[in-house]
């Protein structure tokens, strides 16, 4: 075990010193190492319970378990957790012990639990929104996916309105149009996208925007974010390049634009209703269109 502890320490140091690409490479290497020592039974047990893992995490979110454990500075007894959540202690104990077996919460003693890094990660609202969106919206899609592919002879999907999503939800609408008829799911998706993009480099990091656009006419579009949700990319553009002139435009479906306006757009950002399955309504040259 000393060798493993030493190795874990070295991996932690390497990850701390690595850039994002290096950190992901370390994660991939650790995953491959874990899988390489699995027995067939190990692999089976890991794979067949993937649905259950997400369902239990989804249940824990409803109980606000990750937030309770994260907000608590010390470990907390099962009875206290049951009191805070209203859940039956026997059922709650089973949920927590499963989460502990997966490394999602920390079990420090008999019926005593605390937070670890995964617990804290899952206490973040935008991360929770990703769990809700993928379980509530795509869970049903994943269930019918094998049958959809078999029925269609395993041919590549080429029509945006004839996919497994339409079969799963019995709709003729595109996923985006369907989403915007379901406000709760739309809210989860928008928050999820904030988390999804939070560490992803965009054109601001590598495109010489200030150099290329230093004399940009104020009346011309300089940045258009299609499918831009709450307008976080537009706000970041205005923050990064406050001296640049030109129109900064957020485009999305009507319900999303309405929600973005209610949340409050960054100063100088224009909100525009647009369906990106239709021709672009903003004409003329602009610097860096971004499709989320």
ZANU-421064 format. One record per residue (C-alpha): residue number from 1; x, y, z. Coordinates in pm, whole numbers, plus 50000, padded with zeros to 5 digits. Each point is the difference from the previous one (the first is absolute). Layout:
N
n,c1,c2,c3
NUM,X,Y,Z
...
This chain:
292
n,c1,c2,c3
1,50000,50000,50000
2,50292,50236,50059
3,50091,49973,49632
4,49643,50086,49901
5,49991,50299,50236
6,50329,50123,49856
7,49870,49954,49645
8,49678,50187,50085
9,50205,50287,50140
10,50208,50021,49682
11,49688,49995,49782
12,49847,50281,50206
13,50315,50211,49958
14,50012,49932,49627
15,49635,50098,49957
16,50051,50323,50194
17,50290,50098,49774
18,49832,49898,49672
19,49801,50213,49759
20,49645,49896,49910
21,50108,49765,49723
22,50258,49840,50228
23,49748,49958,50281
24,49758,49824,49764
25,50282,49774,49881
26,50069,49903,50362
27,49631,49921,50052
28,49997,49782,49688
29,50311,49814,50115
30,49853,49936,50345
31,49677,49874,49842
32,50190,49763,49771
33,50203,49875,50297
34,49685,49932,50202
35,49834,49813,49715
36,50312,49797,49927
37,49983,49822,50337
38,49625,49928,49991
39,49875,49644,49994
40,49707,49921,49770
41,49772,50018,50304
42,50143,50341,50094
43,49925,50128,49652
44,49648,49858,50008
45,49920,50150,50340
46,50134,50341,49897
47,49810,50010,49672
48,49662,49852,50094
49,49950,50246,50284
50,50069,50319,49803
51,49628,50077,49979
52,49967,49948,50376
53,50294,50231,50074
54,49840,50292,49818
55,49660,49925,50153
56,50145,50000,50352
57,50189,50325,49937
58,49678,50152,49862
59,49817,49887,50318
60,50274,50146,50219
61,49962,50334,49820
62,49628,50004,50078
63,50088,49939,50366
64,50267,50276,49983
65,50244,49752,50155
66,50308,50137,49825
67,49924,50356,50111
68,49929,49894,50359
69,50324,49802,50022
70,50202,50275,49829
71,49861,50275,50225
72,50076,49795,50311
73,50357,50056,50120
74,50020,49659,50165
75,49851,49656,49950
76,49632,49960,50075
77,49803,49709,50145
78,49736,49815,49797
79,49721,50097,50241
80,50086,50369,49958
81,50003,49962,49622
82,49664,49824,50014
83,49861,50287,50205
84,50130,50259,49754
85,49874,49818,49690
86,49679,49843,50130
87,50108,49662,49862
88,49959,49672,50185
89,50332,49920,50172
90,50011,49643,49869
91,49951,50107,49637
92,50231,50299,50039
93,50271,49781,50148
94,49983,49770,49699
95,50026,50295,49761
96,50298,50146,50188
97,50184,49670,50024
98,49966,49950,49626
99,50127,50353,49939
100,50289,49928,50235
101,50085,49674,49817
102,50030,50206,49681
103,50225,50261,50163
104,49732,50268,49965
105,49967,50068,50374
106,50228,49915,50290
107,49897,49740,50259
108,50208,50064,50311
109,49837,49755,50240
110,49683,49806,50066
111,49711,50215,49876
112,50229,50303,49979
113,50063,50188,49675
114,50185,50301,49865
115,50093,50180,49680
116,50291,49931,49766
117,50098,50172,49674
118,49732,49821,49796
119,49736,50099,50256
120,50109,50361,49972
121,50000,49982,49620
122,49644,49869,50004
123,49885,50279,50233
124,50056,50264,49726
125,49664,50107,49845
126,50125,49994,49639
127,50145,49650,50046
128,49673,49883,50155
129,49813,50144,49701
130,50208,49776,49773
131,49893,49693,50199
132,49635,50102,49992
133,50007,50075,49626
134,50172,49681,49895
135,49790,49779,50227
136,49661,50163,49942
137,50032,50073,49627
138,50253,49754,49861
139,49933,49707,50232
140,49696,49904,49797
141,50193,50057,49676
142,50275,49762,50105
143,49744,49732,50087
144,49850,49990,49649
145,50326,50058,49813
146,50092,49632,49934
147,49655,49926,49857
148,50008,50315,49787
149,50334,49904,49844
150,49887,49642,49939
151,49673,50115,49837
152,50195,50231,49768
153,50254,49739,49900
154,50282,50174,50189
155,50015,50278,49743
156,50144,50339,50086
157,49741,50260,50104
158,49982,50276,49740
159,49675,50181,50085
160,49984,50230,50302
161,49628,49935,50049
162,50015,49622,49960
163,50225,49880,50278
164,49981,49786,50311
165,49890,50312,50191
166,49674,50027,49803
167,49925,49631,50055
168,50079,50017,50372
169,49773,50299,50064
170,49740,49923,49729
171,50041,50341,49839
172,50056,50151,49657
173,50185,50295,50151
174,50375,50050,50001
175,50161,49957,50339
176,50040,50377,50029
177,49636,50074,49922
178,49891,49723,50239
179,50223,50136,50275
180,49849,50344,49977
181,49656,49854,50062
182,50132,49865,50331
183,50120,50291,50218
184,50154,49793,50279
185,50206,49795,49756
186,50101,50318,49816
187,50119,50158,50325
188,50206,49690,50082
189,50148,49996,49650
190,50100,50367,50014
191,50174,49959,50336
192,50161,49678,49878
193,50146,50184,49701
194,50165,50251,50232
195,50180,49712,50173
196,50070,49823,49670
197,50180,50305,49860
198,50162,50126,50319
199,50347,49856,49929
200,49980,49972,49620
201,50228,50237,49806
202,49814,50207,49743
203,50095,50235,49721
204,50091,50273,50250
205,50308,49798,50094
206,50154,49951,49656
207,49839,50235,49749
208,50170,50344,49982
209,49673,50186,50053
210,50140,50329,50128
211,50258,50022,49723
212,49757,49906,49722
213,49712,50218,50123
214,50167,50311,50141
215,49831,50225,49741
216,49671,49812,49983
217,49696,50213,49907
218,49758,50039,50290
219,49695,49918,49787
220,50134,49663,49872
221,49964,49666,50185
222,50329,49898,50157
223,49892,49693,50199
224,49694,49777,49960
225,49932,49711,50241
226,49746,49763,49842
227,49824,49785,50257
228,50161,50210,50270
229,49760,49917,50287
230,50036,50260,50277
231,50256,50203,49806
232,50305,49908,50207
233,50229,49997,49696
234,49877,50343,49890
235,50057,50131,50351
236,50351,49855,49999
237,50069,50163,49663
238,49898,50342,50135
239,50210,49942,50310
240,50310,49888,49809
241,49979,50270,49732
242,49829,50303,50156
243,50155,50249,49754
244,49894,49822,49681
245,49711,50150,49811
246,49743,49797,49809
247,49678,49820,50078
248,50007,49699,50234
249,49696,49781,49934
250,49850,49710,50193
251,49774,49766,49798
252,49776,49721,50128
253,49643,49870,50008
254,49723,50228,50136
255,49973,49845,50347
256,50377,50011,50049
257,50026,50362,49890
258,49716,50091,50237
259,50178,49824,50287
260,50332,50169,49912
261,49831,50339,50012
262,49843,49919,50336
263,50340,49898,50139
264,50151,50323,49867
265,50223,50029,49698
266,50342,50160,50015
267,50001,50364,49897
268,50023,50042,49624
269,49886,49645,49914
270,49709,49972,49754
271,49755,49711,50043
272,49850,49862,49680
273,49755,49713,49946
274,50138,49762,49735
275,49964,49633,49909
276,50333,49876,49869
277,49820,49751,49773
278,49893,50303,49796
279,50220,50239,49796
280,50210,50243,50202
281,49832,50339,50032
282,50316,50191,50091
283,50164,50093,49672
284,50342,50141,49924
285,50347,49927,50125
286,50055,49940,50368
287,50302,49890,50194
288,49938,49678,50188
289,49664,49820,49981
290,49974,49740,50272
291,49762,49706,49992
292,49948,49844,50343
